[in-house]
Every structure is written in C-alpha cells, then in structure tokens.
Amino acid sequence: MDHATVNNRMVLVTGGSGFVGLWTIATLLQRGYAVRAIIRDSRNGQEVREAIETHTENGHRLSIVSGDLISDERWKAALRDCDSVIHLACVATGTKVHPQEVVRTEQTMTCNVVASALHANVRRVVIISPLEAMARAGDQAPATNVEADWWTNLIFRRVDGHIRAKLRAERTAWELMNQRSWSATTLTSVLPGAVIGAGLSLKLGCDYRGSTEMIGRMMRGSLSRIPRIGFHLVDVRDLADVLVRAMESDHAAGQRFVATSGYLWASEIASIMRDNLGRLSRNVPTKECPHLIAWFQAFAHRDTTFFGRPIKQYIDIIPTKAMQMLGWCPRPLSDSVIDAALMH
C-alpha cells in the first residue's frame, strides 16, 4: 500500500486505551494512517495520548472519542469517513461479572460495531478472538492445528466465560457478514495466543493483565514453585502488526488468522528470565510444582486468566496462513518474556 494512499485513510480502533489497543494505534500512526480511537472513559484520553506520543511523532493524527459501545449511540458518528475498523474493546479479564452477562456484553458490542460498520460501508472490519476459539475443537481436533479453520466445540469442552463470550461474539460477527454478503464491507478475525511483552502505559492496558500475571508473580517472588503448565504466546507488538496487516491485505477478506509466536512451558519462561535478567530475577523460582497444585493455585487466583487456564496437553499451532498470506514475522519469544518481566 503506497504512502499517499495510506495518508488519506482513517482507521477506527475500539478499546483504544487497552494493552493491545495502544500498540495498535501506535503501529497505525507509524505507518501513516490517521486514527480515531474509542475509549470508555474520557478521563483516560490524555493518558492515551501521552502513551502514544512516547512511541511515535505522528500523535497529531490521533483523535479520541469516548463512548459506550453497548448503549451510547454517539460513538457511531466516529465511523464517518473511516476506511476500516479494528475492534478490540472487550470485557476485561478478571471483571467480577456473571458469565452470561459477559457473553451478552461481548455479543452486543461486536454486533453493534459490525452492524454500524456495514451501515457506514467501511472497507474492512478486523476483530480479535482468543486462540481457544479454535484450539479446543473436541475429539475432531488434529494433533497439529496449522490453520484457524477449527472452532472450539462448546458442548464437549469446558470453556471459561470470557472465552465463551468472545467465541460467540465472533460467530455473531460472521453471521452478520453472511447475511450481508452483497456488502462491500469485509470481515477478518485474528486469534492470538496469550499476549505478553512491553506495555506503552503502566496506568492503562489492564485488559490483558492476565497474560503477564504469572511472569509478574515469578518476578515478585509470590510463586514459590513453577507450575507445570504451558502457553501459546504472542508479543503485543507483533499482534498489533498482524492486526494492521489483516486490515490492509485484500487477501485477508473473509479469513481467520492464528497469531502465536510459539509455545513455552512456564519452566522455560522462568529460565529465560533467570538467564537474561541477572539479579532482577533473584525471586524467580527454580523448582516445579505438580500439575494438581497448579490447579489449586489457579482457583486461588480466579481473576488471573493467564494462570487460571493451565494446559496439560500440548497442541502445535502454527500461524502458517498469517506468515504466508500477510508476510507476518513475529519476534523471538525470549525478547517478549524479558520485556514483560521488566514491566514488573
């Protein structure tokens, strides 16, 4: 996409004050786009702008709109003149809300955004859905999931409220698009692993705090032993990059993309910190604890989503489609772990 074309394009980003939202805004601005960010709380507007301006000189191309995607109609005016929408707003993990309410809220937000984008005739809508939306496909799942074509089977799998909500929201989005197949607006979804890395703000971005919580607990010494669990991970900067690529590419229309940089066991995460952070990692444990104890610890910290969904069985998930179709090339996970650790 040439520079002149980019400079004439406005992108709407929901969830603009979140961990992923801030990096997505910064990435768009660095590539020359104008960005209109929607945030829930207008009081965070100045902090969003300050966080963005620490990373890019194009902060003057950012406008900020406050609005509730559920009940506030005013934000819809923000779609005027927008080429694309990247929908990142979500119910924050750890929120003390009944699971059914989480599902209703996620579905309503996504439905409002997609329906409004269709009405405004924007070119592309990109939404985010958790990797678990395809990684737990029941007995039919292959040992290796190389693409995002599988859907989690909610009947045969126990899935927590936030994942169930995001999965149903994504399905709702695809159903809306299928009902308007004649529309020029197209949809793309990106399915990331647990998001780690450096944040642009220590005050904002609490929506993905679960993703780095175990690393923080290790650094602070509040975990005496390493849980025997593992995770598919992606750096927040690489996730922002693939979201923008999915927005830009004509080939991405109607596609789902896995976004994971690889899989690390908690013991490997601990080793990376000890090997690279010197005395800063003095509190990181060296011994593992049994899987059953890890589960008890997960129940003791129900608000910690990253730690609360330990995975015993390794499933190899390779982001082949994103790499080949979008030219996505994520950084080494060791860099992401170190950056996440330094935030604590």
Buried (B, 14 or more C-beta within 10 A) or exposed (E): EEEEEBEEBBBBBBBBBBBBBBBBBBBBBBBBBBBBBBBBEEEBBEBBBBBBBEBBEBBEBBBBBBBBBEEEEEBBEBBEEBBBBBBBBBBBBBBEBEEEEBBBBBBBBBBBBBBBBBEBEBBBBBBBBBBBBBBBBEEEBEEEBEBBEBBBBBEEBEBBBBBBBBBBBBBBBBEBBEEBEEBEBBBBBBBBBBBBBBBBBEEBBBBBBBBBBBBBBBBEEEBEBBBBBBBBBBBBBBBBBBBBBBBBBEEBBEBBBBBBBBBBBBBBBBBBBBEBBEEBBEBBBEEBBEEEEBBEBBEEBEBBBBBBBBBEEEBEBBBEBBBEBBEBEBBEBBBBBBBBBBBE
